[in-house]
Amino acid sequence: MAKEEPKLKKIVDAADGLSLGISMVVAVLIGVAIGLGLQNLTGATWTLWIGVFIGIGAAVSNVYKAYSKQKKSLEELANDPRYNYKNAQQEKYDAEDEDDKY
C-alpha cells in the first residue's frame, strides 16, 4: 500500500516555496488580522498592536529560517572539493613540488 501524504502537505510545500518578501508581507498581514480579531473580541484597541508584533516576529523568524537554510547550503558547497579553489591550488603546487624533486 502506498503511504498517504498528510492533507496539508501541498499547502505547506506551497508556503515554503514563497519568496522571502511575500512571506514577510503575509506574516505581517496575518498578525494584523490576529490583532483585529483580538480587538473585536475584547473591545480594547491596544490588542491590535499585539497582533502587529506577532506578525513582525513571524516575519523575522521567516528571514532567520531562510538565512539558516542558505548558510547550510553554502557550507555544503564550501566543503565540496569541486568548488574549493584553495584545495585545487594546493594540489597543483604539491604536484609541482613533487616534479621538482626528481
MDTraj code that builds the backbone (N, CA, C; nanometers):
import mdtraj as md
import numpy as np

residues = "MET ALA LYS GLU GLU PRO LYS LEU LYS LYS ILE VAL ASP ALA ALA ASP GLY LEU SER LEU GLY ILE SER MET VAL VAL ALA VAL LEU ILE GLY VAL ALA ILE GLY LEU GLY LEU GLN ASN LEU THR GLY ALA THR TRP THR LEU TRP ILE GLY VAL PHE ILE GLY ILE GLY ALA ALA VAL SER ASN VAL TYR LYS ALA TYR SER LYS GLN LYS LYS SER LEU GLU GLU LEU ALA ASN ASP PRO ARG TYR ASN TYR LYS ASN ALA GLN GLN GLU LYS TYR ASP ALA GLU ASP GLU ASP ASP LYS TYR".split()
xyz = np.array([
    [0.0835, -0.1182, 0.0000],
    [0.0000, 0.0000, 0.0000],
    [0.0880, 0.1246, 0.0000],
    [0.0483, 0.2231, -0.0743],
    [0.1243, 0.3478, -0.0813],
    [0.1011, 0.4292, 0.0454],
    [0.2068, 0.4942, 0.0866],
    [0.1980, 0.5779, 0.2061],
    [0.1202, 0.7052, 0.1722],
    [0.0193, 0.7345, 0.2529],
    [-0.0628, 0.8528, 0.2283],
    [0.0079, 0.9779, 0.2776],
    [-0.0021, 1.0834, 0.1974],
    [0.0566, 1.2117, 0.2357],
    [-0.0414, 1.2865, 0.3254],
    [0.0103, 1.3663, 0.4186],
    [-0.0794, 1.4471, 0.5012],
    [-0.1636, 1.5415, 0.4150],
    [-0.2811, 1.5737, 0.4635],
    [-0.3736, 1.6569, 0.3870],
    [-0.3180, 1.7962, 0.3592],
    [-0.2425, 1.8518, 0.4528],
    [-0.1929, 1.9884, 0.4381],
    [-0.0541, 1.9945, 0.3754],
    [0.0005, 1.8822, 0.3297],
    [0.1367, 1.8805, 0.2755],
    [0.1505, 1.9738, 0.1549],
    [0.0530, 1.9747, 0.0661],
    [0.0597, 2.0620, -0.0511],
    [0.0612, 2.2094, -0.0105],
    [-0.0169, 2.2429, 0.0895],
    [-0.0223, 2.3820, 0.1368],
    [0.1109, 2.4204, 0.2005],
    [0.1686, 2.3298, 0.2796],
    [0.2968, 2.3578, 0.3437],
    [0.4067, 2.3713, 0.2397],
    [0.4073, 2.2839, 0.1392],
    [0.5076, 2.2931, 0.0327],
    [0.4926, 2.4228, -0.0461],
    [0.3700, 2.4637, -0.0704],
    [0.3475, 2.5890, -0.1426],
    [0.3926, 2.7084, -0.0592],
    [0.3653, 2.7052, 0.0703],
    [0.4069, 2.8150, 0.1576],
    [0.5589, 2.8213, 0.1675],
    [0.6249, 2.7053, 0.1650],
    [0.7707, 2.7022, 0.1700],
    [0.8313, 2.7592, 0.0423],
    [0.7594, 2.7462, -0.0672],
    [0.8103, 2.7957, -0.1947],
    [0.7903, 2.9452, -0.2148],
    [0.7204, 3.0116, -0.1243],
    [0.7005, 3.1560, -0.1384],
    [0.8337, 3.2289, -0.1283],
    [0.8449, 3.3347, -0.1993],
    [0.9670, 3.4130, -0.1864],
    [0.9694, 3.4801, -0.0497],
    [1.0870, 3.5196, -0.0103],
    [1.1037, 3.5758, 0.1237],
    [1.0215, 3.7034, 0.1425],
    [1.0194, 3.7883, 0.0440],
    [0.9450, 3.9142, 0.0552],
    [0.7955, 3.8920, 0.0723],
    [0.7423, 3.7995, -0.0052],
    [0.5996, 3.7710, 0.0037],
    [0.5671, 3.7099, 0.1395],
    [0.6529, 3.6202, 0.1867],
    [0.6248, 3.5564, 0.3152],
    [0.6315, 3.6565, 0.4295],
    [0.7176, 3.7587, 0.4173],
    [0.7231, 3.8615, 0.5205],
    [0.5928, 3.9414, 0.5238],
    [0.5445, 3.9797, 0.4070],
    [0.4202, 4.0571, 0.3988],
    [0.3032, 3.9748, 0.4512],
    [0.2979, 3.8485, 0.4118],
    [0.1892, 3.7618, 0.4556],
    [0.1921, 3.7447, 0.6072],
    [0.3114, 3.7293, 0.6648],
    [0.3223, 3.7124, 0.8097],
    [0.2699, 3.8360, 0.8822],
    [0.3059, 3.9533, 0.8350],
    [0.2587, 4.0764, 0.8999],
    [0.1076, 4.0911, 0.8826],
    [0.0563, 4.0599, 0.7643],
    [-0.0888, 4.0706, 0.7426],
    [-0.1657, 3.9724, 0.8304],
    [-0.1137, 3.8524, 0.8469],
    [-0.1801, 3.7562, 0.9358],
    [-0.1756, 3.8065, 1.0798],
    [-0.0639, 3.8669, 1.1189],
    [-0.0541, 3.9242, 1.2524],
    [-0.1538, 4.0367, 1.2734],
    [-0.1693, 4.1209, 1.1724],
    [-0.2678, 4.2292, 1.1820],
    [-0.4087, 4.1706, 1.1929],
    [-0.4356, 4.0649, 1.1165],
    [-0.5667, 4.0009, 1.1242],
    [-0.5895, 3.9437, 1.2637],
    [-0.4865, 3.8849, 1.3228],
    [-0.4993, 3.8353, 1.4605],
    [-0.5276, 3.9516, 1.5555],
    [-0.4568, 4.0627, 1.5359],
    [-0.4785, 4.1798, 1.6203],
    [-0.6190, 4.2358, 1.6063],
    [-0.6680, 4.2409, 1.4837],
    [-0.8054, 4.2887, 1.4640],
    [-0.9060, 4.1938, 1.5281],
    [-0.8782, 4.0647, 1.5178],
    [-0.9667, 3.9675, 1.5822],
    [-0.9671, 3.9848, 1.7333],
    [-0.8499, 4.0053, 1.7915],
    [-0.8420, 4.0302, 1.9359],
    [-0.9131, 4.1595, 1.9734],
    [-0.8980, 4.2604, 1.8880],
    [-0.9627, 4.3890, 1.9153],
    [-1.1151, 4.3735, 1.9138],
    [-1.1670, 4.3007, 1.8172],
    [-1.3123, 4.2793, 1.8108],
    [-1.3611, 4.1915, 1.9247],
    [-1.2761, 4.0964, 1.9660],
    [-1.3142, 4.0039, 2.0719],
    [-1.3155, 4.0719, 2.2091],
    [-1.2132, 4.1536, 2.2352],
    [-1.2001, 4.2146, 2.3676],
    [-1.2542, 4.3567, 2.3749],
    [-1.2552, 4.4278, 2.2651],
    [-1.3003, 4.5666, 2.2656],
    [-1.1901, 4.6651, 2.3007],
    [-1.0712, 4.6153, 2.3342],
    [-0.9579, 4.7024, 2.3675],
    [-0.8795, 4.7324, 2.2393],
    [-0.8561, 4.8612, 2.2155],
    [-0.7901, 4.8994, 2.0906],
    [-0.6424, 4.8623, 2.0884],
    [-0.5783, 4.8510, 2.2041],
    [-0.4356, 4.8219, 2.2077],
    [-0.4026, 4.6777, 2.1686],
    [-0.5033, 4.5885, 2.1673],
    [-0.4759, 4.4492, 2.1319],
    [-0.4407, 4.4334, 1.9842],
    [-0.4731, 4.5324, 1.9029],
    [-0.4298, 4.5307, 1.7622],
    [-0.2778, 4.5250, 1.7553],
    [-0.2112, 4.5961, 1.8444],
    [-0.0645, 4.6003, 1.8424],
    [-0.0022, 4.4667, 1.8809],
    [-0.0731, 4.3876, 1.9603],
    [-0.0242, 4.2527, 1.9912],
    [-0.0134, 4.1729, 1.8615],
    [-0.1169, 4.1808, 1.7801],
    [-0.1151, 4.1108, 1.6517],
    [-0.0078, 4.1620, 1.5587],
    [0.0125, 4.2934, 1.5580],
    [0.1180, 4.3516, 1.4730],
    [0.2540, 4.2986, 1.5163],
    [0.2789, 4.2940, 1.6453],
    [0.4077, 4.2433, 1.6938],
    [0.4231, 4.0935, 1.6673],
    [0.3136, 4.0184, 1.6747],
    [0.3190, 3.8762, 1.6395],
    [0.3566, 3.8611, 1.4920],
    [0.2984, 3.9425, 1.4074],
    [0.3286, 3.9365, 1.2640],
    [0.4727, 3.9743, 1.2339],
    [0.5222, 4.0774, 1.2993],
    [0.6620, 4.1189, 1.2789],
    [0.7562, 4.0097, 1.3295],
    [0.7224, 3.9497, 1.4421],
    [0.8034, 3.8393, 1.4939],
    [0.8061, 3.7214, 1.3975],
    [0.6932, 3.6906, 1.3382],
    [0.6876, 3.5820, 1.2404],
    [0.7694, 3.6163, 1.1158],
    [0.7674, 3.7420, 1.0736],
    [0.8458, 3.7836, 0.9574],
    [0.9955, 3.7713, 0.9861],
    [1.0369, 3.8126, 1.1044],
    [1.1783, 3.7993, 1.1422],
    [1.2165, 3.6518, 1.1483],
    [1.1271, 3.5693, 1.1984],
    [1.1527, 3.4254, 1.2040],
    [1.1690, 3.3674, 1.0629],
    [1.0880, 3.4129, 0.9690],
    [1.0998, 3.3671, 0.8298],
    [1.2353, 3.4057, 0.7711],
    [1.2796, 3.5272, 0.7992],
    [1.4099, 3.5717, 0.7486],
    [1.5209, 3.4857, 0.8081],
    [1.5138, 3.4570, 0.9366],
    [1.6169, 3.3759, 1.0017],
    [1.6191, 3.2336, 0.9454],
    [1.5020, 3.1751, 0.9230],
    [1.4959, 3.0406, 0.8669],
    [1.5544, 3.0368, 0.7256],
    [1.5226, 3.1373, 0.6439],
    [1.5782, 3.1424, 0.5088],
    [1.7293, 3.1606, 0.5131],
    [1.7771, 3.2437, 0.6045],
    [1.9211, 3.2638, 0.6218],
    [1.9897, 3.1342, 0.6629],
    [1.9313, 3.0637, 0.7569],
    [1.9905, 2.9378, 0.8037],
    [1.9968, 2.8348, 0.6909],
    [1.8905, 2.8278, 0.6121],
    [1.8879, 2.7325, 0.5020],
    [1.9943, 2.7670, 0.3978],
    [2.0094, 2.8954, 0.3654],
    [2.1105, 2.9361, 0.2683],
    [2.2514, 2.9148, 0.3213],
    [2.2718, 2.9404, 0.4501],
    [2.4037, 2.9218, 0.5093],
    [2.4426, 2.7743, 0.5072],
    [2.3479, 2.6864, 0.5374],
    [2.3751, 2.5439, 0.5344],
    [2.4099, 2.4996, 0.3925],
    [2.3373, 2.5499, 0.2955],
    [2.3653, 2.5157, 0.1560],
    [2.5039, 2.5651, 0.1142],
    [2.5403, 2.6846, 0.1569],
    [2.6713, 2.7399, 0.1240],
    [2.7834, 2.6598, 0.1888],
    [2.7629, 2.6157, 0.3129],
    [2.8645, 2.5348, 0.3800],
    [2.8841, 2.4007, 0.3099],
    [2.7752, 2.3423, 0.2593],
    [2.7878, 2.2177, 0.1845],
    [2.8688, 2.2391, 0.0572],
    [2.8461, 2.3512, -0.0097],
    [2.9231, 2.3812, -0.1302],
    [3.0689, 2.4114, -0.0974],
    [3.0932, 2.4755, 0.0143],
    [3.2302, 2.5088, 0.0527],
    [3.3107, 2.3831, 0.0828],
    [3.2453, 2.2803, 0.1323],
    [3.3143, 2.1561, 0.1629],
    [3.3266, 2.0637, 0.0415],
    [3.2611, 2.0967, -0.0663],
    [3.2684, 2.0161, -0.1877],
    [3.4022, 2.0425, -0.2565],
    [3.4817, 1.9397, -0.2824],
    [3.6143, 1.9622, -0.3409],
    [3.6096, 2.0230, -0.4810],
    [3.5004, 2.0081, -0.5523],
    [3.4913, 2.0673, -0.6864],
    [3.4908, 2.2191, -0.6816],
    [3.4392, 2.2741, -0.5748],
    [3.4266, 2.4194, -0.5648],
    [3.5263, 2.4811, -0.4684],
    [3.6186, 2.4027, -0.4199],
    [3.7146, 2.4525, -0.3234],
    [3.8408, 2.4953, -0.3972],
    [3.8562, 2.6209, -0.4238],
    [3.9662, 2.6759, -0.5009],
    [4.0994, 2.6568, -0.4285],
    [4.1005, 2.6745, -0.2996],
    [4.2256, 2.6639, -0.2240],
    [4.2826, 2.5227, -0.2304],
    [4.1970, 2.4220, -0.2183],
    [4.2458, 2.2840, -0.2278],
    [4.3011, 2.2544, -0.3663],
    [4.2365, 2.3053, -0.4700],
    [4.2842, 2.2818, -0.6059],
    [4.4203, 2.3474, -0.6266],
    [4.4380, 2.4689, -0.5755],
    [4.5665, 2.5370, -0.5885],
    [4.6743, 2.4653, -0.5088],
    [4.6405, 2.4187, -0.3884],
    [4.7380, 2.3490, -0.3052],
    [4.7818, 2.2188, -0.3724],
    [4.6870, 2.1459, -0.4310],
    [4.7213, 2.0221, -0.5008],
    [4.8109, 2.0505, -0.6209],
    [4.7859, 2.1613, -0.6894],
    [4.8676, 2.1982, -0.8045],
    [5.0108, 2.2275, -0.7599],
    [5.0265, 2.3020, -0.6509],
    [5.1608, 2.3337, -0.6009],
    [5.2304, 2.2095, -0.5466],
    [5.1560, 2.1212, -0.4829],
    [5.2151, 1.9975, -0.4334],
    [5.2648, 1.9117, -0.5490],
    [5.1875, 1.9068, -0.6565],
    [5.2286, 1.8286, -0.7732],
    [5.3541, 1.8886, -0.8357],
    [5.3623, 2.0222, -0.8396],
    [5.4823, 2.0873, -0.8945],
    [5.6038, 2.0601, -0.8069],
    [5.5854, 2.0584, -0.6756],
    [5.6957, 2.0285, -0.5837],
    [5.7448, 1.8854, -0.6026],
    [5.6517, 1.7933, -0.6251],
    [5.6908, 1.6534, -0.6484],
    [5.7707, 1.6415, -0.7770],
    [5.7340, 1.7184, -0.8799],
    [5.8067, 1.7142, -1.0074],
    [5.9473, 1.7699, -0.9919],
    [5.9647, 1.8693, -0.9054],
    [6.0944, 1.9303, -0.8854],
    [6.1916, 1.8382, -0.8129],
    [6.1397, 1.7453, -0.7347],
    [6.2270, 1.6555, -0.6584],
    [6.3023, 1.5604, -0.7501],
    [6.2441, 1.5244, -0.8610],
    [6.3078, 1.4249, -0.9474],
    [6.3826, 1.4932, -1.0532],
])
top = md.Topology()
chain = top.add_chain()
for i, resn in enumerate(residues, 1):
    res = top.add_residue(resn, chain, resSeq=i)
    for name in ("N", "CA", "C"):
        top.add_atom(name, md.element.get_by_symbol(name[0]), res)
traj = md.Trajectory(xyz[None], top)
